[in-house]
């Protein structure tokens, strides 16, 4: 294997060292899954994206430090940003485990067409230490979604990761209605995927927005992910099963993987 360039991009932010960092590695063809998993573990970022050019776009795969995931928003944004910044590609189609995802550069931001992942109300009792009883509990394809009455429930929560891990599924999203600049505030935790708290999660907002849009009577929702690094995500609802995730990205690092790695 020849030397491979690897980028680190902060996604869902317009400032370096905020938002959610993702690794981006563009290859001629995919090496072994174990090599990609090892690189992702070495990077120790929420996700590292691996891209291979195909007819009409790129094949895209995402790895956390411990597993390959089926859907990742911030690493898709990071990948589109590198293709735009390095190769001048303004619109790209990615083939992924979640189907084709299209991303377009629009002025100084990116718009990504993703699936809407509706959470279904459930009677499963979930009570976490340090949190009041949820106003609403839902279950999506990947995650639990818990809705609370107060923004402070979200921002002041101190997670017990063993407790969250015991819930099963990929992870936990907690959310509440906000006021002012943002419509919604959230935080996301994925200990079962090797990510204790994710900084800015595109796939989670595929769940958050379909829940809040009808309640807020809005088709465009401004969201704050209140992690320590903060992430800002705008979601535009399209037809029932699709939406646009809108955000910025900043390249912070370019490095080389040695041939014998």
C-alpha positions, 0 to 999 in steps of 0.5 A, spaced: 500 500 500 502 506 498 502 512 502 495 515 504 493 522 506 488 522 511 485 529 513 481 531 520 475 535 519 471 539 524 464 538 522 457 542 523 461 548 525 465 554 522 470 554 527 476 549 528 476 545 534 469 545 535 463 541 532 465 534 531 472 532 528 472 526 523 477 523 519 477 522 512 481 517 507 480 517 500 483 510 497 483 507 490 480 501 493 478 498 500 483 495 504 481 489 509 476 491 514 481 490 519 485 495 517 480 500 516 478 499 523 485 499 526 486 506 522 479 508 526 481 506 532 488 509 532 485 516 530 480 515 536 475 520 533 467 519 533 468 516 526 473 516 520 470 515 513 473 511 507 472 513 500 473 509 494 471 513 487 466 509 483 462 511 477 457 517 479 460 518 485 464 515 491 463 509 495 463 511 503 464 507 509 464 509 516 468 506 522 468 508 530 474 506 534 470 500 535 465 498 529 463 500 522 456 504 522 450 504 518 449 511 518 454 517 519 452 525 518 458 529 520 463 524 517 459 525 510 459 532 511 467 532 512 468 527 506 464 532 502 468 538 504 475 535 503 472 533 496 470 540 495 476 543 498 481 539 494 478 537 488 473 542 487 467 537 487 461 541 488 455 536 488 457 528 490 453 522 491 455 517 496 453 510 496 453 507 503 450 502 507 444 507 508 443 507 500 445 513 496 446 520 500 447 526 496 451 532 498 451 539 495 456 545 497 451 551 497 455 558 498 459 557 505 455 551 507 453 544 505 446 541 504 446 533 505 440 529 503 439 524 508 433 519 510 428 521 516 428 516 521 422 517 525 422 514 532 416 510 535 413 512 541 414 506 546 411 504 553 418 501 555 420 505 561 427 508 561 429 512 567 436 515 568 440 517 574 440 525 574 434 526 569 427 527 571 422 522 568 422 523 560 416 527 557 416 522 551 420 516 550 421 514 542 425 508 539 428 509 532 432 504 528 438 506 531 437 509 538 433 511 544 430 518 543 428 521 550 424 528 550 424 533 556 421 539 559 427 543 560 433 545 557 437 545 563 435 537 563 439 537 557 445 541 558 446 539 566 446 532 565 452 528 567 451 521 564 452 514 567 455 511 561 454 504 564 447 505 565 446 508 558 450 502 555 445 497 558 439 500 554 442 497 548 441 499 541 446 504 538 445 509 543 441 515 547 439 522 544 436 527 549 432 533 547 428 539 549 425 545 546 429 551 546 428 559 545 432 564 542 437 562 536 435 555 536 429 551 536 431 545 539 437 543 544 440 535 544 446 531 547 447 524 544 451 518 547 454 512 544 458 508 549 456 501 545 459 504 539 465 506 542 463 514 543 461 516 550 458 523 548 458 525 540 459 532 539 455 533 533 451 528 530 448 528 523 444 521 524 441 523 531 438 529 527 435 525 522 431 522 528 430 529 532 427 533 526 422 529 525 419 529 532 420 536 533 417 539 526 410 537 527 410 540 534 413 546 532 409 547 526 416 548 522 419 545 516 426 548 518 429 547 525 435 550 528 438 545 532 444 546 538 448 539 540 450 542 547 456 537 547 462 541 550 465 542 543 458 544 541 455 543 534 450 547 530 445 543 525 440 546 521 434 541 518 430 542 512 424 537 512 423 535 505 417 529 503 416 524 509 422 520 508 427 525 506 430 531 509 436 536 509 442 536 514 445 543 513 452 545 516 459 548 515 466 544 516 473 546 517 479 542 515 484 542 521 489 537 519 493 533 513 497 527 515 500 521 511 499 514 513 505 510 512 505 504 507 507 499 512 501 501 517 
